[in-house]
Amino acid sequence: MSVPSHSPPPPPPCIHYSHPLGWREGERVPSTALSFAVLAVVALALCYFSFSQFSSSSYATSLNPNVAGGAGGGGGGGGGKGPVDVVVDAVVGEVDESLQGAHQQLAANSVLQPGNVPGTPNMLSAEEKKRIEQEAKKKEEERKKKEAAESKRKKEEAQQKALAEYKKIKVRLGSFSVPADMVHTPDGPKPDEIVLLAASDGKGHNGGIENILEDITPNRQEYADRHGYHYQFLNISKYDIGSAHPVWAKLPAIVETFNLYPQAKWIWWLDLDAIIMTPDIDLRSHLLSHEAILKNAQLDVEMNRSGGGLSGSRTLKTINPNNVDLIVSQDPNGVNAGSFLIRRSEFTRMFVDMWSDPMFVRENWIAQEQDAMMHLIKEHEVVREHMALFPQTLINSYPLRNVPIMSWEKGQLVIHFAGCWVENTCNEQWKEFMALRTPLTPLTPLSKAAPPSN
């Protein structure tokens, strides 16, 4: 056996590539030397086998499939090299590349892991660890202080903004007096103790009704003149309601009217988009006498809620006409504040003041002041004790067809065009019903009280 002329690659650490017996090429190996050579080969094979156990079996298999095949079960198909063959090949100079890969794996395994590198937490002294923990704790405390300060700043900013909004939309209402000797008689108020009130800033769309002021002014003035009432129109642009919706201006308009007419006991608020259809009807006998209140008040009736459905609140089972300070009606969407009557009293002073509460004005009500009124009625029994719910067609009929509890019919007092803008039919319906009004009968009008100057 001859040694190849090229130098073999570096052997594994356990292999010492030398000829321990010192024989030279071309010489005959003595039998004793041959025995030692065999023993050396066996020792090298055992050394290699031990080395191969150091590496994972999957790693050895991927690098040298032949070794895996030779080590497989019981001579299964020849051609695979066993451990001895590999060692012999290494001795005579055949390169086994798997050994180089094993060396590289050993080198990779010898790299220091982070926990073993000097200066990392596992290697820190107790003092260093304590210092790092204290610094981390200090940073966390500073972060929490900054968050708390920022949260406080935002809260104060929100409070200031809310206060500014509160001041902007507050309805500055004022108040009115109630004479200590005022008496409400069973026959109802005298004619000059009734005021028919309308108000506008001239900016509302009014459903697109053309010449609405030109139509309602004579319509209501003639009705008031016929019965001796006062008719009052107010420009609501003078009221300080901030950024509140203009409909809230009806509250200071009511207060001002009570102040303009100190003898007035009842005010009939009527939206602009309403026509008095039967002017011969007298409010005293029709609505305001004790007899009319007892006849028309709807008792133990569940009230509707805004947006439709039942509110869960019912009117009283009995009623005392002496206590009635508010007369309203409802449609399927709850109380409608387009036509209602309100009486001068201490309760009314309190009610109007509560009605204009800034919390209500700022609330995102669907129907603004109308929903606020409904809220007070629904949630407070004391309000229901001073309220009478009348059938809708008595004071607030609608221009509908074939809806008995809502539709206007000939002979009814008033028609209100609420919601006509939804289908853009207001102007057309307005003209139609203006032509259907019942004319005044040729009776001598009662003496009309002169309205005060504004």
C-alpha positions in Angstrom: 0.0 0.0 0.0 1.5 3.3 -1.1 0.9 6.8 0.4 -0.5 9.3 -2.0 1.8 12.1 -3.2 -0.6 15.0 -2.1 -0.9 16.0 1.5 -4.1 14.7 3.2 -6.5 17.2 5.0 -6.2 17.7 8.7 -7.5 14.6 10.6 -9.9 14.6 13.5 -8.3 15.5 16.9 -8.1 11.9 17.9 -6.2 10.8 14.8 -2.4 11.2 14.8 -1.3 10.8 11.2 2.1 9.2 11.5 3.8 5.8 11.2 4.5 4.9 14.8 6.8 2.0 13.8 8.8 4.1 11.5 8.7 1.9 8.5 9.6 3.4 5.1 7.9 3.1 1.8 9.0 0.0 -0.1 10.1 -1.9 2.9 8.4 -5.1 3.9 6.4 -4.8 7.0 7.4 -7.2 9.7 4.7 -9.4 11.1 5.0 -7.8 14.5 4.7 -4.4 12.9 1.7 -5.6 10.9 0.0 -6.7 14.2 0.6 -3.3 15.7 -0.7 -1.7 12.5 -3.9 -3.7 12.7 -4.3 -2.7 16.4 -3.8 0.9 15.4 -6.5 0.7 12.8 -8.9 -0.8 15.2 -8.1 1.9 17.7 -8.6 4.6 15.1 -12.0 3.0 14.2 -13.1 3.0 17.8 -11.9 6.6 18.1 -13.9 7.6 15.0 -17.0 5.7 16.3 -16.9 7.7 19.5 -16.5 11.0 17.6 -19.5 10.1 15.4 -21.6 9.7 18.6 -20.8 13.3 19.5 -22.6 14.6 16.5 -26.3 14.2 16.0 -27.4 11.3 14.0 -29.4 13.5 11.6 -26.4 15.7 11.0 -24.1 12.7 10.2 -26.8 11.2 8.0 -27.2 14.4 6.0 -23.4 14.8 5.5 -22.5 11.2 4.7 -25.4 9.0 3.5 -23.0 6.1 3.0 -22.1 5.9 6.6 -25.8 5.8 7.5 -26.3 3.0 4.9 -23.3 1.0 6.3 -24.6 1.4 9.8 -28.0 0.3 8.9 -29.6 -3.0 9.9 -27.8 -6.2 9.0 -25.9 -5.9 5.6 -28.7 -4.4 3.7 -27.4 -3.9 0.3 -23.7 -3.3 0.2 -21.7 -0.3 -1.0 -21.9 1.6 2.3 -18.6 2.3 4.3 -18.4 1.2 7.9 -16.3 3.1 10.5 -13.2 1.1 9.8 -13.3 1.8 6.1 -13.6 5.5 6.8 -10.6 5.5 9.2 -8.6 3.5 6.7 -9.4 6.0 4.0 -8.4 8.8 6.2 -5.1 7.1 7.0 -4.2 6.5 3.4 -5.3 10.1 2.5 -8.9 9.9 1.2 -10.7 13.0 2.2 -13.9 12.5 4.3 -15.6 15.9 4.0 -18.0 15.0 6.8 -15.2 15.4 9.2 -14.7 19.0 8.1 -18.3 19.7 8.7 -18.0 18.2 12.2 -15.2 20.6 12.9 -17.2 23.6 11.8 -20.1 22.4 14.0 -17.8 22.2 17.0 -16.5 25.7 16.3 -20.0 27.0 16.2 -21.0 25.3 19.4 -18.0 26.9 21.1 -19.2 30.5 20.6 -20.1 32.3 23.8 -23.9 32.6 24.4 -25.2 36.0 25.6 -25.7 34.8 29.1 -22.0 33.9 29.3 -20.6 37.1 27.9 -19.0 39.2 30.6 -21.1 42.4 31.3 -24.5 40.8 30.6 -27.1 40.6 33.4 -26.1 37.0 34.3 -22.6 38.2 34.9 -23.5 41.5 36.7 -22.7 42.1 40.3 -25.4 42.6 42.8 -24.7 46.3 43.0 -24.9 46.7 39.2 -28.2 44.8 39.1 -29.6 47.0 41.9 -28.5 50.2 40.1 -30.2 49.1 36.8 -33.4 48.2 38.6 -33.5 51.6 40.4 -33.0 53.4 37.1 -35.8 51.4 35.5 -38.1 52.1 38.4 -37.2 55.8 38.3 -38.0 56.0 34.5 -41.3 54.2 35.1 -42.3 56.6 37.8 -41.4 59.6 35.6 -43.5 58.1 32.7 -46.5 57.7 35.0 -46.2 61.3 36.3 -46.1 62.6 32.7 -49.2 60.5 31.8 -51.0 61.8 34.9 -50.1 65.4 34.1 -51.3 65.0 30.5 -54.5 63.4 31.6 -55.1 66.2 34.0 -54.4 68.8 31.3 -56.8 67.2 28.9 -59.5 66.9 31.5 -59.2 70.6 32.4 -59.2 71.5 28.7 -62.4 69.5 28.2 -64.0 71.2 31.2 -63.2 74.6 30.0 -64.6 73.7 26.5 -67.8 72.4 28.1 -68.1 75.5 30.2 -67.7 77.7 27.1 -70.3 75.6 25.2 -72.6 75.9 28.2 -72.4 79.6 28.2 -72.9 79.8 24.4 -76.1 77.9 24.3 -77.7 78.9 27.6 -81.2 80.3 27.0 -81.4 83.4 29.1 -85.0 83.2 30.0 -86.0 85.8 32.6 -89.2 85.3 34.5 -92.7 86.7 35.0 -94.8 87.6 37.9 -97.8 85.8 39.3 -100.2 88.0 41.3 -101.0 86.7 44.7 -104.7 87.4 44.2 -105.0 85.8 40.8 -108.1 83.5 40.6 -108.9 80.9 38.0 -112.7 80.6 37.7 -114.5 77.5 36.5 -115.8 79.4 33.5 -112.3 79.9 32.2 -110.4 83.1 31.5 -112.1 86.3 30.3 -111.5 87.0 26.6 -108.8 89.7 27.3 -107.0 87.2 29.5 -106.1 85.0 26.5 -103.2 85.7 24.1 -102.6 84.0 20.8 -98.8 83.9 20.3 -96.7 83.4 17.2 -92.9 84.0 16.8 -90.2 83.8 14.2 -86.9 85.2 13.2 -87.9 85.2 9.6 -85.2 82.7 8.7 -87.0 79.4 9.0 -87.9 77.5 5.9 -91.4 76.7 7.1 -91.6 73.8 4.7 -91.2 76.1 1.7 -94.6 77.7 2.3 -94.8 80.9 0.2 -96.0 84.2 1.9 -96.6 82.4 5.2 -96.6 85.6 7.3 -98.9 87.4 4.9 -101.4 84.5 5.3 -101.3 83.9 9.0 -101.3 87.5 10.2 -104.8 88.3 9.1 -106.0 84.7 9.8 -105.0 85.0 13.5 -105.8 88.6 14.0 -109.3 88.2 12.7 -109.8 85.2 15.0 -108.5 87.2 18.0 -110.6 90.2 17.1 -113.7 88.0 16.7 -113.4 86.7 20.3 -111.7 89.6 22.1 -108.3 87.9 22.5 -104.9 89.4 22.0 -102.8 88.4 19.1 -99.0 88.8 19.6 -96.2 88.2 17.1 -92.6 88.4 18.4 -89.3 88.5 16.5 -87.2 85.9 18.3 -83.9 87.1 16.9 -83.7 89.5 19.9 -83.4 86.6 22.4 -80.0 85.5 23.7 -80.0 81.8 23.1 -76.4 81.5 21.9 -75.9 78.6 19.5 -79.1 76.8 20.6 -81.6 75.8 17.9 -84.0 78.6 17.1 -87.0 76.6 18.3 -85.8 77.1 21.9 -86.6 80.8 21.5 -90.3 80.0 22.1 -89.5 79.8 25.8 -88.3 83.4 26.3 -91.2 84.4 23.9 -93.7 82.9 26.4 -92.0 84.7 29.3 -92.0 88.0 27.4 -95.7 87.6 26.5 -96.7 87.1 30.1 -94.8 90.3 30.9 -96.3 92.2 28.0 -99.8 91.2 29.1 -99.7 91.2 33.0 -103.4 90.5 33.1 -103.2 87.5 30.7 -103.9 84.1 32.3 -103.6 81.8 29.2 -101.2 81.8 26.2 -102.0 79.7 23.1 -98.7 79.0 21.4 -99.2 78.2 17.7 -96.4 77.6 15.2 -96.4 79.6 12.0 -97.3 76.7 9.8 -100.8 76.4 11.2 -104.2 77.8 10.0 -107.2 78.5 12.1 -109.9 76.8 10.1 -113.1 77.4 12.1 -112.8 80.9 13.6 -116.2 80.7 15.3 -114.9 78.3 17.9 -114.3 79.9 21.3 -111.3 78.8 23.3 -113.1 79.3 26.7 -116.0 76.9 26.1 -114.0 74.6 23.7 -110.8 74.1 25.8 -110.3 76.3 28.9 -113.4 76.0 31.2 -113.4 73.4 33.9 -116.2 71.7 32.1 -114.2 71.5 28.9 -111.1 70.2 30.7 -113.0 67.5 32.5 -114.7 66.5 29.2 -111.6 66.4 27.0 -108.7 65.3 29.2 -107.5 61.8 28.3 -107.1 59.9 31.6 -104.9 56.8 32.2 -103.6 56.9 28.7 -100.1 55.7 27.8 -98.1 58.4 26.2 -96.1 58.0 23.0 -92.3 58.5 22.9 -90.3 60.5 20.5 -89.5 58.6 17.4 -92.5 56.3 17.8 -93.7 53.6 20.2 -95.0 53.8 23.8 -93.1 55.7 26.5 -94.2 53.6 29.5 -95.7 56.7 31.1 -99.4 57.2 31.6 -101.6 60.2 32.3 -103.3 60.4 35.7 -106.4 58.4 36.4 -108.2 61.5 37.8 -107.7 65.2 37.1 -108.3 68.4 39.0 -109.1 71.2 36.6 -108.0 73.8 39.1 -104.4 72.4 38.8 -104.3 72.2 35.0 -101.6 74.7 33.8 -100.6 73.0 30.5 -102.8 71.5 27.7 -101.0 69.4 25.1 -101.8 66.8 22.5 -99.7 64.0 21.1 -99.2 62.2 17.8 -97.4 58.8 17.2 -94.1 60.6 17.8 -95.0 61.9 21.2 -96.1 65.3 22.5 -96.2 68.0 19.7 -95.2 71.4 20.9 -96.4 73.2 17.7 -99.8 73.9 19.4 -100.3 74.0 23.2 -101.8 76.2 25.9 -100.1 77.3 29.0 -101.5 79.1 32.1 -99.8 81.8 34.3 -99.1 80.2 37.7 -96.3 79.5 40.1 -96.0 76.0 38.6 -95.6 77.5 35.1 -92.8 79.7 36.3 -91.0 76.7 37.6 -91.9 74.5 34.6 -90.6 77.0 32.0 -87.5 77.5 34.0 -86.9 73.7 34.1 -87.8 73.4 30.5 -84.9 75.8 29.5 -82.3 74.0 31.6 -79.0 74.1 29.7 -78.6 70.3 30.0 -81.8 70.0 28.0 -80.8 72.7 25.5 -77.5 71.0 25.0 -79.0 67.5 24.8 -79.1 65.9 21.3 -82.9 65.6 21.3 -84.5 64.5 18.1 -87.2 67.1 18.4 -85.3 69.7 20.5 -87.6 71.6 22.9 -90.5 69.2 22.1 -88.5 66.2 23.4 -87.5 68.2 26.5 -91.1 68.9 27.3 -91.9 65.2 26.8 -89.1 64.2 29.1 -90.4 66.4 31.9 -93.9 65.0 31.5 -92.8 61.4 31.3 -90.3 61.5 34.2 -92.1 63.8 36.7 -95.5 63.0 38.1 -95.8 66.5 39.5 -95.7 67.8 35.9 -98.4 65.3 34.9 -100.5 66.6 37.8 -100.5 70.0 36.2 -101.0 68.8 32.6 -104.1 67.7 30.6 -103.6 65.6 27.4 -106.3 66.5 24.9 -107.3 64.6 21.7 -105.0 65.8 18.9 -107.8 67.0 16.6 -109.0 69.5 19.2 -105.9 71.7 19.0 -103.5 70.2 16.4 -105.1 68.4 13.5 -102.8 67.3 10.6 -103.5 67.6 6.8 -103.7 63.8 6.5 -106.3 61.6 4.8 -108.4 59.0 6.6 -106.6 59.0 9.9 -109.4 59.7 12.4 -107.3 60.6 15.4 -105.0 62.9 13.5 -106.7 64.1 10.2 -108.4 67.5 10.0 -112.1 67.3 9.4 -114.5 70.2 8.6 -115.6 72.0 11.8 -112.3 71.4 13.7 -110.5 74.5 15.0 -107.0 74.4 13.5 -104.7 72.5 11.1 -101.0 72.2 11.6 -98.7 71.3 8.7 -96.1 69.4 10.8 -93.9 67.1 8.8 -95.3 68.1 5.4 -91.7 69.0 4.3 -90.8 65.3 4.3 -92.6 64.8 1.0 -92.2 68.4 -0.1 -96.0 69.0 -0.1 -96.3 71.9 2.3 -96.9 74.7 -0.2 -99.4 72.8 -2.2 -101.3 71.6 0.9 -101.2 75.1 2.4 -103.0 76.6 -0.6 -105.5 73.8 -0.6 -106.5 74.3 3.1 -106.4 78.0 3.0 -109.2 77.8 0.5 -111.2 75.4 2.8 -111.4 77.7 5.8 -114.8 78.4 7.2 -115.5 82.2 7.0 -116.5 84.2 10.1 -120.2 84.5 10.7 -121.5 88.1 10.5 -121.8 88.6 14.3 -120.9 91.7 16.2 -117.3 91.1 17.5 -116.8 91.4 21.2 -114.8 94.4 22.4 -111.2 93.7 21.8 -108.6 94.7 24.3 -105.9 97.0 22.9 -102.5 95.2 22.7 -99.7 96.9 24.5 -96.9 98.5 22.5 -93.7 96.4 22.1 
